[in-house]
Amino acid sequence: FLSVKRESGHVTVADLPATLAKNKRFSEKLTEEEIAAFLGETYPNTEEEIDFEAYLR
């Protein structure tokens, strides 16, 4: 989360699939496309900024 935020100043839902796919726990179970599909169902506005506290939950 922090590395993505450092690059652009904020983190959006659209940033998460690539970031989560690099995480071993996620990559063992889901592809980047599957993560994007799940997030797209939950957060239809992929340009929505993610709050760090909400991200941790």
The 8 nearest C-alpha neighbors of each residue, nearest first, counted from 0:
[[1, 3, 2, 4, 10, 18, 51, 15],
 [0, 2, 4, 3, 5, 10, 6, 51],
 [1, 3, 5, 4, 0, 6, 7, 18],
 [4, 2, 6, 0, 5, 1, 10, 7],
 [3, 5, 9, 8, 1, 10, 2, 6],
 [6, 4, 2, 3, 8, 7, 1, 9],
 [5, 7, 3, 4, 8, 2, 9, 1],
 [8, 6, 9, 4, 5, 3, 10, 2],
 [9, 7, 4, 5, 6, 10, 3, 1],
 [10, 8, 4, 7, 11, 48, 3, 5],
 [11, 9, 4, 48, 49, 14, 3, 12],
 [12, 10, 48, 13, 47, 14, 46, 49],
 [11, 13, 45, 14, 15, 47, 46, 49],
 [12, 14, 45, 11, 15, 46, 16, 35],
 [15, 13, 11, 12, 16, 10, 17, 18],
 [14, 16, 18, 12, 13, 17, 19, 11],
 [17, 15, 35, 19, 31, 18, 34, 20],
 [18, 16, 20, 19, 15, 31, 14, 21],
 [17, 19, 15, 16, 21, 20, 14, 22],
 [18, 20, 22, 16, 21, 17, 15, 25],
 [19, 21, 26, 17, 31, 22, 18, 25],
 [22, 20, 19, 18, 23, 26, 17, 25],
 [23, 21, 19, 20, 25, 24, 26, 18],
 [22, 24, 26, 25, 27, 21, 20, 19],
 [25, 23, 22, 27, 26, 28, 20, 19],
 [24, 26, 28, 23, 27, 22, 29, 20],
 [25, 27, 20, 23, 29, 28, 24, 22],
 [26, 28, 25, 24, 23, 29, 30, 22],
 [27, 29, 26, 25, 24, 30, 23, 20],
 [30, 28, 26, 25, 33, 27, 34, 31],
 [29, 31, 33, 32, 26, 34, 20, 28],
 [30, 32, 34, 20, 16, 33, 17, 35],
 [31, 33, 35, 30, 34, 36, 16, 29],
 [34, 32, 36, 30, 35, 31, 29, 37],
 [33, 35, 31, 37, 32, 36, 16, 38],
 [36, 34, 32, 38, 16, 33, 37, 39],
 [37, 35, 39, 33, 34, 38, 32, 40],
 [38, 36, 34, 40, 39, 35, 33, 41],
 [37, 39, 41, 35, 40, 36, 42, 34],
 [40, 38, 36, 43, 42, 37, 41, 35],
 [41, 39, 37, 38, 42, 43, 36, 35],
 [40, 42, 38, 39, 43, 37, 36, 44],
 [41, 43, 39, 44, 38, 40, 45, 12],
 [42, 44, 39, 45, 40, 41, 38, 47],
 [45, 43, 42, 46, 47, 39, 12, 13],
 [46, 44, 12, 13, 47, 43, 42, 11],
 [45, 47, 11, 44, 12, 13, 48, 14],
 [48, 46, 11, 45, 44, 12, 49, 42],
 [49, 47, 11, 10, 46, 12, 50, 9],
 [48, 50, 11, 10, 51, 47, 12, 54],
 [49, 51, 53, 52, 54, 48, 10, 55],
 [52, 50, 54, 53, 49, 55, 0, 10],
 [53, 51, 55, 54, 50, 56, 49, 0],
 [52, 54, 56, 50, 55, 51, 49, 48],
 [55, 53, 51, 52, 56, 50, 49, 0],
 [54, 56, 52, 53, 51, 50, 0, 49],
 [55, 53, 54, 52, 51, 50, 49, 0]]
